[in-house]
């Protein structure tokens, strides 16, 4: 047992940080990882959300759209929080504004 302790103590001493080391030096890789994640994932997603919100606010009656569920239709009425969508002759449905995925054409 004593021989094992003689081997472990120098290993632990080598792994322990020295007293003069900068504690922020170990944080740089983590900070760089967060910065990279922001620029590669978060910033493009925010840009995409802003474009989608702008598209939704500019929609008016008569626009042909595709919903996120895959329904094709024409907007017949714009309400505060939803659109009335004509999907077939005599068939109208109400969808939430955020359900519009793509605008095919706008009148």
Backbone as ProteinMPNN parsed JSONL, in Angstrom:
{"seq_chain_A": "XXXXXXXXXXXXXXXXXXXXXXXXXXXXXXXXXXXXXXXXXXXXXXXXXXXXXXXXXXXXXXXXXXXXXXXXXXXXXXXXXXXXXXXXXXXXXXXXXXXXXXXXXXX", "coords_chain_A": {"N_chain_A": [[0.822, -1.191, 0.0], [1.934, 1.212, 0.725], [3.768, 1.62, -1.292], [2.114, 2.114, -3.437], [0.967, 4.535, -2.716], [3.233, 6.116, -2.782], [3.562, 6.33, -5.503], [1.253, 7.594, -6.362], [1.084, 10.139, -5.109], [3.113, 11.901, -6.335], [1.969, 12.088, -8.893], [-0.505, 13.348, -8.435], [0.453, 15.755, -7.458], [1.656, 16.811, -9.744], [-0.557, 17.201, -11.37], [-2.011, 19.151, -10.085], [-2.786, 22.621, -10.227], [-0.403, 25.273, -10.476], [0.322, 27.854, -8.095], [0.72, 30.397, -9.21], [-0.609, 30.555, -11.63], [-2.856, 31.942, -14.022], [-6.252, 32.16, -13.324], [-8.181, 32.644, -15.26], [-7.135, 31.731, -17.59], [-7.776, 29.099, -18.109], [-10.376, 29.369, -18.873], [-10.574, 30.35, -21.442], [-10.871, 28.465, -23.676], [-13.539, 27.657, -23.279], [-14.922, 30.086, -23.468], [-14.32, 30.764, -26.121], [-15.631, 28.669, -27.388], [-18.328, 29.243, -26.794], [-18.557, 31.702, -28.138], [-18.146, 30.888, -30.785], [-20.361, 29.204, -31.06], [-22.408, 31.076, -30.855], [-22.022, 32.671, -33.182], [-22.243, 30.763, -35.197], [-24.658, 29.408, -34.825], [-26.73, 30.735, -33.216], [-26.912, 33.502, -34.079], [-27.497, 33.31, -36.96], [-29.991, 32.016, -36.76], [-31.562, 33.898, -35.411], [-31.617, 35.908, -37.358], [-33.035, 34.609, -39.369], [-35.507, 34.283, -38.077], [-36.3, 36.973, -37.823], [-36.61, 37.664, -40.534], [-38.74, 35.957, -41.207], [-40.748, 36.937, -39.525], [-41.018, 39.514, -40.592], [-41.952, 38.855, -43.146], [-44.454, 37.761, -42.488], [-45.79, 39.976, -41.345], [-46.096, 41.565, -43.583], [-47.947, 40.281, -45.154], [-50.972, 40.198, -47.019], [-54.495, 40.162, -47.883], [-55.284, 37.901, -50.512], [-52.836, 36.793, -51.031], [-50.98, 33.97, -52.034], [-50.129, 31.163, -50.198], [-48.076, 28.738, -48.406], [-48.537, 26.561, -45.752], [-46.892, 25.557, -42.674], [-47.69, 23.013, -42.249], [-48.098, 22.058, -44.752], [-50.29, 22.805, -46.268], [-51.769, 24.342, -49.077], [-52.956, 27.537, -49.97], [-55.063, 30.492, -50.236], [-54.909, 33.651, -48.818], [-57.69, 35.116, -47.395], [-58.608, 36.832, -45.474], [-57.26, 38.963, -42.991], [-56.601, 38.752, -39.647], [-56.073, 39.819, -36.192], [-54.385, 37.893, -34.869], [-54.334, 35.746, -36.572], [-54.8, 34.175, -39.829], [-57.335, 33.945, -42.334], [-57.779, 31.352, -44.438], [-58.315, 30.301, -47.715], [-58.694, 27.15, -48.869], [-59.931, 25.537, -50.695], [-62.659, 25.674, -53.06], [-65.241, 27.229, -51.426], [-64.286, 26.353, -48.989], [-62.901, 27.379, -46.079], [-60.347, 28.028, -43.74], [-59.034, 28.832, -40.505], [-55.871, 29.903, -39.595], [-52.983, 30.118, -37.498], [-50.812, 32.949, -37.507], [-48.087, 32.376, -37.47], [-47.965, 29.914, -38.68], [-47.653, 30.11, -41.381], [-45.429, 29.235, -43.822], [-44.224, 29.702, -46.346], [-44.424, 32.141, -48.91], [-46.057, 32.086, -51.89], [-47.076, 33.701, -53.97], [-47.916, 37.148, -54.16], [-50.521, 39.459, -54.175]], "CA_chain_A": [[0.0, 0.0, 0.0], [2.826, 2.355, 0.823], [4.377, 1.831, -2.604], [1.098, 2.727, -4.3], [0.846, 5.935, -2.314], [4.428, 6.802, -3.258], [3.375, 6.593, -6.925], [0.085, 8.472, -6.58], [1.328, 11.5, -4.626], [3.736, 12.759, -7.358], [1.033, 12.304, -10.011], [-1.459, 14.368, -7.987], [1.183, 17.02, -7.35], [1.866, 17.323, -11.092], [-1.839, 17.592, -11.941], [-2.527, 20.33, -9.396], [-2.285, 23.858, -10.832], [0.527, 26.038, -9.662], [-0.315, 29.006, -7.47], [0.878, 31.608, -9.984], [-1.317, 30.486, -12.911], [-4.031, 32.799, -14.168], [-7.457, 31.316, -13.334], [-8.956, 32.882, -16.477], [-6.497, 31.062, -18.72], [-8.526, 27.876, -18.375], [-11.711, 29.72, -19.357], [-10.527, 30.761, -22.846], [-11.509, 27.517, -24.6], [-14.99, 27.681, -23.085], [-15.411, 31.348, -24.036], [-14.234, 30.646, -27.576], [-16.679, 27.75, -27.824], [-19.59, 29.978, -26.758], [-18.541, 32.691, -29.218], [-18.349, 30.168, -32.041], [-21.744, 28.734, -31.091], [-23.251, 32.228, -31.132], [-21.904, 33.096, -34.574], [-22.607, 29.697, -36.126], [-26.005, 28.88, -34.611], [-27.725, 31.666, -32.672], [-27.081, 34.687, -34.917], [-28.267, 33.019, -38.176], [-31.371, 31.684, -36.412], [-32.242, 35.171, -35.137], [-31.823, 36.58, -38.651], [-34.107, 33.878, -40.038], [-36.746, 34.608, -37.38], [-36.672, 38.341, -38.177], [-37.107, 37.633, -41.91], [-40.048, 35.3, -41.192], [-41.686, 37.873, -38.906], [-41.256, 40.58, -41.562], [-42.792, 38.275, -44.184], [-45.805, 37.604, -41.948], [-46.423, 41.286, -41.17], [-46.369, 42.156, -44.89], [-48.966, 39.522, -45.882], [-52.295, 40.801, -47.148], [-55.479, 39.31, -48.553], [-54.974, 37.582, -51.898], [-51.518, 36.159, -51.147], [-50.955, 32.506, -52.047], [-49.142, 30.74, -49.213], [-47.979, 27.347, -47.989], [-48.386, 26.502, -44.305], [-45.868, 24.629, -42.202], [-48.278, 21.68, -42.345], [-48.137, 21.653, -46.147], [-51.52, 23.225, -46.947], [-51.695, 25.461, -50.016], [-54.188, 28.289, -49.929], [-55.036, 31.927, -50.492], [-55.382, 34.42, -47.672], [-58.871, 35.903, -47.71], [-58.834, 37.824, -44.433], [-56.179, 39.062, -42.019], [-57.062, 39.133, -38.313], [-54.968, 40.208, -35.314], [-53.45, 36.819, -34.561], [-54.485, 34.613, -37.491], [-55.246, 34.4, -41.195], [-58.376, 33.077, -42.883], [-57.156, 30.79, -45.631], [-59.201, 29.512, -48.576], [-57.917, 26.016, -49.358], [-60.697, 24.986, -51.815], [-63.888, 26.443, -53.263], [-66.195, 27.098, -50.328], [-63.64, 25.836, -47.778], [-61.989, 28.334, -45.454], [-59.87, 27.645, -42.42], [-58.261, 29.856, -39.821], [-54.561, 29.413, -39.15], [-52.18, 31.109, -36.785], [-49.904, 33.642, -38.424], [-46.778, 31.726, -37.511], [-48.046, 28.674, -39.439], [-47.299, 30.378, -42.771], [-44.025, 28.91, -44.036], [-43.72, 30.267, -47.586], [-45.34, 32.93, -49.727], [-45.887, 31.706, -53.296], [-47.269, 34.932, -54.731], [-48.649, 38.155, -53.403], [-51.203, 40.411, -55.075]], "C_chain_A": [[0.867, 1.256, 0.0], [3.465, 2.667, -0.533], [3.384, 2.492, -3.562], [0.945, 4.204, -3.972], [2.05, 6.738, -2.799], [4.312, 7.143, -4.739], [2.27, 7.61, -7.176], [0.382, 9.912, -6.192], [2.041, 12.355, -5.667], [2.815, 13.042, -8.541], [0.035, 13.397, -9.652], [-0.771, 15.725, -7.916], [1.418, 17.636, -8.725], [0.574, 17.842, -11.706], [-2.395, 18.853, -11.299], [-1.954, 21.584, -10.033], [-1.34, 24.585, -9.893], [-0.164, 27.292, -9.154], [-0.256, 30.262, -8.311], [0.11, 31.624, -11.292], [-2.548, 31.385, -12.897], [-5.283, 31.927, -14.215], [-8.316, 31.513, -14.589], [-8.369, 32.176, -17.689], [-7.223, 29.773, -19.079], [-9.907, 28.133, -18.936], [-11.721, 30.056, -20.846], [-11.154, 29.746, -23.8], [-13.036, 27.515, -24.482], [-15.575, 28.948, -23.693], [-15.374, 31.318, -25.555], [-15.313, 29.726, -28.121], [-18.048, 28.447, -27.824], [-19.666, 31.03, -27.863], [-18.79, 32.021, -30.571], [-19.794, 29.689, -32.159], [-22.689, 29.892, -31.41], [-23.215, 32.582, -32.616], [-22.323, 32.023, -35.574], [-24.059, 29.241, -35.989], [-27.006, 29.969, -34.245], [-27.962, 32.859, -33.592], [-27.828, 34.381, -36.219], [-29.729, 32.681, -37.878], [-32.169, 32.945, -36.109], [-32.571, 35.913, -36.441], [-32.991, 35.933, -39.395], [-35.466, 34.194, -39.399], [-37.226, 36.013, -37.736], [-37.228, 38.399, -39.598], [-38.505, 37.021, -41.962], [-41.095, 36.241, -40.6], [-42.013, 39.02, -39.865], [-42.181, 40.081, -42.675], [-44.249, 38.184, -43.703], [-46.498, 38.951, -41.812], [-46.787, 41.934, -42.507], [-47.453, 41.419, -45.672], [-50.305, 40.247, -45.875], [-53.232, 39.805, -47.817], [-55.083, 39.114, -50.013], [-53.635, 36.892, -52.085], [-51.675, 34.639, -51.125], [-49.812, 32.058, -51.146], [-49.145, 29.223, -49.037], [-47.767, 27.367, -46.485], [-47.282, 25.524, -43.928], [-46.379, 23.195, -42.206], [-48.415, 21.194, -43.777], [-49.409, 22.014, -46.885], [-51.242, 24.418, -47.857], [-53.015, 26.201, -49.944], [-53.955, 29.748, -50.23], [-55.605, 32.64, -49.283], [-56.574, 35.255, -48.116], [-59.128, 37.003, -46.693], [-57.662, 37.79, -43.454], [-56.775, 39.545, -40.709], [-55.839, 39.457, -37.452], [-53.928, 39.112, -35.145], [-53.538, 35.63, -35.508], [-54.92, 35.091, -38.876], [-56.421, 33.484, -41.482], [-57.866, 32.653, -44.252], [-58.184, 29.992, -46.419], [-58.347, 28.408, -49.192], [-58.612, 25.312, -50.523], [-61.936, 25.858, -51.959], [-64.859, 26.169, -52.118], [-65.589, 26.55, -49.041], [-62.625, 26.849, -47.275], [-61.595, 27.8, -44.084], [-59.131, 28.835, -41.815], [-56.968, 29.223, -39.325], [-53.862, 30.52, -38.379], [-51.168, 31.723, -37.751], [-48.554, 32.943, -38.543], [-46.78, 30.42, -38.289], [-47.701, 28.878, -40.917], [-45.791, 30.156, -42.936], [-43.449, 29.636, -45.251], [-44.802, 31.066, -48.269], [-45.043, 32.584, -51.182], [-46.028, 32.928, -54.188], [-48.085, 35.877, -53.893], [-49.266, 39.129, -54.375], [-51.053, 41.82, -54.577]], "O_chain_A": [[0.546, 2.242, -0.663], [3.676, 3.83, -0.878], [3.762, 3.32, -4.39], [0.808, 5.03, -4.874], [1.912, 7.899, -3.183], [4.893, 8.129, -5.194], [2.357, 8.401, -8.115], [-0.04, 10.828, -6.898], [1.604, 13.485, -5.881], [2.876, 14.123, -9.128], [-0.243, 14.276, -10.467], [-1.365, 16.739, -8.282], [1.384, 18.859, -8.862], [0.591, 18.806, -12.472], [-3.185, 19.558, -11.927], [-0.765, 21.624, -10.352], [-1.472, 24.512, -8.672], [-1.147, 27.737, -9.746], [-1.11, 31.133, -8.15], [0.166, 32.621, -12.011], [-3.193, 31.555, -11.863], [-5.374, 31.037, -15.061], [-9.099, 30.63, -14.94], [-9.042, 32.04, -18.711], [-7.271, 29.4, -20.252], [-10.553, 27.208, -19.428], [-12.788, 30.047, -21.46], [-11.919, 30.149, -24.676], [-13.738, 27.383, -25.485], [-16.608, 28.896, -24.36], [-16.302, 31.796, -26.206], [-15.853, 29.973, -29.2], [-18.837, 28.26, -28.75], [-20.725, 31.226, -28.458], [-19.55, 32.529, -31.395], [-20.386, 29.76, -33.236], [-23.659, 29.718, -32.148], [-24.261, 32.771, -33.235], [-22.721, 32.35, -36.692], [-24.633, 28.734, -36.953], [-28.034, 30.105, -34.908], [-29.115, 33.197, -33.861], [-28.735, 35.137, -36.566], [-30.612, 33.025, -38.663], [-33.329, 33.053, -36.507], [-33.658, 36.469, -36.598], [-33.829, 36.623, -39.976], [-36.461, 34.353, -40.106], [-38.422, 36.228, -37.929], [-38.207, 39.101, -39.849], [-39.367, 37.517, -42.689], [-42.209, 36.331, -41.117], [-43.164, 39.45, -39.943], [-43.087, 40.798, -43.1], [-45.168, 38.504, -44.456], [-47.682, 39.064, -42.133], [-47.691, 42.767, -42.559], [-47.848, 41.876, -46.745], [-50.714, 40.828, -44.87], [-52.809, 38.738, -48.26], [-54.608, 40.041, -50.669], [-53.324, 36.447, -53.19], [-52.409, 34.093, -50.302], [-48.675, 32.504, -51.299], [-50.071, 28.526, -49.453], [-46.915, 28.104, -45.989], [-46.8, 24.76, -44.765], [-45.582, 22.257, -42.171], [-48.803, 20.048, -44.007], [-49.602, 21.579, -48.02], [-50.574, 25.375, -47.466], [-54.076, 25.581, -49.865], [-52.828, 30.192, -50.448], [-56.666, 32.271, -48.78], [-56.489, 36.009, -49.086], [-59.787, 37.995, -47.002], [-57.14, 36.723, -43.131], [-57.382, 40.614, -40.654], [-54.705, 39.378, -37.924], [-52.729, 39.364, -35.263], [-52.889, 34.61, -35.278], [-55.341, 36.232, -39.066], [-56.502, 32.379, -40.944], [-57.563, 33.485, -45.107], [-58.849, 29.113, -45.87], [-57.404, 28.679, -49.937], [-57.968, 24.569, -51.264], [-62.23, 26.681, -51.092], [-65.247, 25.027, -51.875], [-66.322, 26.305, -48.083], [-61.631, 27.144, -47.938], [-62.402, 27.204, -43.371], [-58.666, 29.724, -42.528], [-56.973, 28.152, -38.719], [-54.122, 31.705, -38.588], [-50.73, 31.072, -38.7], [-47.953, 32.93, -39.617], [-45.714, 29.859, -38.543], [-47.479, 27.901, -41.631], [-44.982, 30.807, -42.275], [-42.322, 30.13, -45.203], [-45.976, 30.702, -48.211], [-43.921, 32.763, -51.654], [-45.194, 33.163, -55.063], [-48.85, 35.461, -53.024], [-48.601, 39.581, -55.308], [-51.558, 42.753, -55.202]]}, "name": "protein", "num_of_chains": 1, "seq": "XXXXXXXXXXXXXXXXXXXXXXXXXXXXXXXXXXXXXXXXXXXXXXXXXXXXXXXXXXXXXXXXXXXXXXXXXXXXXXXXXXXXXXXXXXXXXXXXXXXXXXXXXXX"}
